[in-house]
């Protein structure tokens, strides 16, 4: 007999990653955030992060360059 595991119903939320942004912003030293999204991001949301890249329009090289740029702008704690 195959065991069955209880599962919670899955609810598709429209912007699940954005729920985390308020928690990140509340940190004493919040890290820079890069959003790699499958859908368009509105201006108010994009203003809250270091970079927004659309998956369908971003090459691997562009993603790497954006991450390197943002990491280069970051400063280690105490710096």
Protein Blocks (a to p, Z undefined) as FASTA:
>chain_A
ZZddddddddddfblmlmmmmmmmmpmbacddddddfbdcdfklmmmpmbdcdfklccfk
lmmmmmmmmmmmpccehZZ
